[in-house]
Amino acid sequence: MSARLKAEIWVAAYLRSVRAQGAFAYLVRRGAEEAGSILLKVEAPGGTATVYSPGYMNGVRTWLRSSGTEPVPATEADSYIQRRLATDPDLWVVEVEDRAGRHFLTEPVEGEETNP
């Protein structure tokens, strides 16, 4: 059994990494320090967004496009996040604004051959 990184530590490192790469990232909602899962909303130009959530495959964190394979209107992404929060109050929510719509994730992302 491998130890998983606490959500609080992962979020702090992710926020620093995104900001260091010239994008804007901020914590929208603090969840449970150790057990909370993370939702990542990436906003792109034109009012669209993609929501990512983590899953685990063979012990490796893999990110899933929870809002679908294509970006959706930001309001639809927000609705998805609110529905998840209604059933999981331990969630962390992070938002990223990037002109190119990059997610800055270093772990594998569902449907991507290489991470941007």
C-alpha positions as CSV (number, residue, x, y, z in Angstrom):
1,M,0.0,0.0,0.0
2,S,1.5,3.3,-1.0
3,A,1.0,6.5,0.8
4,R,-1.0,9.2,-1.0
5,L,-0.1,12.9,-0.8
6,K,-2.5,14.9,1.4
7,A,-4.8,17.1,-0.7
8,E,-3.7,20.2,1.1
9,I,0.0,19.6,0.1
10,W,-0.9,18.7,-3.5
11,V,-3.1,21.8,-3.9
12,A,-0.5,24.1,-2.5
13,A,2.2,22.7,-4.8
14,Y,-0.2,22.8,-7.8
15,L,-1.1,26.5,-7.2
16,R,2.6,27.4,-7.0
17,S,3.4,25.5,-10.2
18,V,0.6,27.0,-12.2
19,R,1.5,30.6,-11.1
20,A,5.2,30.0,-11.9
21,Q,4.2,29.1,-15.5
22,G,2.3,32.4,-15.9
23,A,-1.3,31.4,-15.4
24,F,-3.7,32.4,-12.7
25,A,-4.8,29.7,-10.2
26,Y,-6.7,30.0,-7.0
27,L,-8.3,27.9,-4.3
28,V,-12.1,28.3,-4.4
29,R,-13.0,25.9,-1.7
30,R,-10.9,24.2,1.0
31,G,-11.9,20.6,1.6
32,A,-10.9,17.9,4.1
33,E,-7.1,18.2,4.8
34,E,-6.3,14.5,4.4
35,A,-9.3,12.7,2.9
36,G,-10.7,15.4,0.5
37,S,-10.7,14.8,-3.2
38,I,-9.9,17.6,-5.6
39,L,-11.9,19.1,-8.5
40,L,-10.0,21.3,-10.9
41,K,-11.9,23.7,-13.1
42,V,-9.8,25.1,-16.1
43,E,-11.3,28.1,-17.8
44,A,-10.4,28.9,-21.3
45,P,-11.1,32.0,-23.5
46,G,-14.6,32.3,-24.8
47,G,-16.4,31.4,-21.5
48,T,-15.7,27.6,-21.7
49,A,-14.3,25.3,-19.0
50,T,-13.3,21.7,-18.3
51,V,-13.6,20.1,-14.9
52,Y,-11.1,17.4,-14.0
53,S,-11.3,15.0,-11.1
54,P,-8.8,12.4,-9.9
55,G,-9.1,8.7,-10.2
56,Y,-6.6,6.0,-9.5
57,M,-5.4,3.3,-12.0
58,N,-2.9,0.7,-10.8
59,G,-2.1,3.0,-7.8
60,V,-1.3,6.0,-10.0
61,R,-3.4,9.1,-9.9
62,T,-5.1,9.7,-13.3
63,W,-7.2,12.7,-14.0
64,L,-10.6,12.4,-15.7
65,R,-12.5,15.0,-17.7
66,S,-15.6,15.0,-15.5
67,S,-17.4,17.6,-17.6
68,G,-17.0,15.6,-20.8
69,T,-14.4,15.3,-23.6
70,E,-14.9,18.8,-24.9
71,P,-15.0,22.1,-22.9
72,V,-18.5,23.2,-21.8
73,P,-19.9,26.6,-20.9
74,A,-18.4,27.8,-17.6
75,T,-21.8,27.9,-16.1
76,E,-22.3,24.2,-16.8
77,A,-18.9,23.4,-15.2
78,D,-20.0,25.4,-12.2
79,S,-23.3,23.5,-12.0
80,Y,-21.4,20.2,-12.1
81,I,-19.1,21.4,-9.2
82,Q,-22.1,22.4,-7.1
83,R,-23.8,19.0,-7.6
84,R,-20.6,17.3,-6.5
85,L,-20.3,19.5,-3.5
86,A,-23.8,18.7,-2.5
87,T,-22.9,15.0,-2.2
88,D,-19.2,15.4,-1.0
89,P,-18.6,18.2,1.4
90,D,-14.9,17.2,1.7
91,L,-14.0,18.4,-1.8
92,W,-11.3,20.9,-2.7
93,V,-12.1,23.1,-5.7
94,V,-9.3,24.8,-7.6
95,E,-9.8,27.1,-10.6
96,V,-7.2,27.9,-13.3
97,E,-7.5,30.7,-15.9
98,D,-5.2,30.2,-18.8
99,R,-5.3,31.8,-22.3
100,A,-4.4,28.5,-23.9
101,G,-6.8,26.5,-21.6
102,R,-3.9,24.4,-20.2
103,H,-4.5,22.3,-17.2
104,F,-0.8,22.1,-15.9
105,L,-1.3,18.5,-14.6
106,T,1.8,16.4,-14.5
107,E,-0.1,13.1,-13.8
108,P,-1.7,11.2,-16.7
109,V,-5.0,12.7,-18.1
110,E,-7.7,10.5,-19.6
111,G,-7.6,10.6,-23.4
112,E,-4.2,12.4,-23.6
113,E,-1.1,10.7,-25.0
114,T,1.2,13.3,-23.5
115,N,0.6,16.0,-20.9
116,P,0.9,19.6,-22.1
